[in-house]
Structures are given as structure tokens and as C-alpha cells.
Amino acid sequence: MTTGKIVEIRDYHYRRDRFDEYRAWAAKAAPVLSDRLDIIGFWVDTGIPPRIMGSEPMDLPHGSANVTWMIQWDSMEHRETEWEALWEHTPWTDVWEQHPGFDGYLHMSVRFLQKA
């Protein structure tokens, strides 16, 4: 288990045909999340094609993530406690009920990083 501050990076591949709905919802959700979480940033795709390189580049079935957001936590334990509490926070549950559809997430990944 890690000790000290960590950063959570959340990458989503949301359906392109419903992306405008998601973007509108995210504009409402981000401020509510920011009230409870130490959000470093929330980004959505610009439409500029990604640059995929390396010695073994791969075609991604859903393309590159079109939503990325980062949250800073004091520790993994802090993250687990606060993430659970978020679902009891009425402003968040009210916004979540307006979500355009969980089935729109084609692929989601969550990574946890800490300063080297």
C-alpha cells in the first residue's frame, strides 16, 4: 500500500454519438465534485486526432479516451473514505441522476500515481 499523497487519473471512452450530452452533464457535475474532491483538472476531447507512437503502437478499439480527470488525495485510505461518502452527498446524487447514461461508457480506466 502506498503512503502519502496520490493522484487518481480517470480516463473514459464515452460514446461519440452521445458525447455532447455527456459534455453538458459534465459541466454541471464538475463544480459539484470540486466542492468535495481536490480535483486537479477535468478535460474533454478537442477533436484533434491523437498521436500514438512507440515501438509497438496499438490501434485502440474505442480510440483514445475522450474524457480525463485527475483528483489528488492525501492517501489511498482517504480516497476510499471520501469516494464512498460522495455517494451520500445529495448535491452529487442529484447531479448523477441527470447523467446521460452509464451505458455510454465504452471503456473506463482508473490509475493511481504518486510522485517519484
C-alpha positions, 0 to 999 in steps of 0.5 A: 500500500502506498503512503502519502499523497496520490493522484487518481487519473480517470480516463473514459471512452464515452460514446461519440454519438452521445458525447455532447450530452455527456459534455453538458452533464459534465459541466454541471457535475464538475463544480459539484465534485470540486466542492468535495474532491481536490480535483486537479483538472477535468478535460474533454476531447478537442477533436484533434486526432491523437498521436500514438507512437512507440515501438509497438503502437496499438490501434485502440478499439474505442480510440483514445479516451475522450474524457480525463480527470485527475483528483489528488488525495492525501492517501489511498485510505482517504480516497476510499473514505471520501469516494464512498461518502460522495455517494451520500452527498445529495448535491452529487446524487442529484447531479448523477441522476441527470447523467446521460447514461452509464451505458455510454461508457465504452471503456473506463480506466482508473490509475493511481500515481504518486510522485517519484 
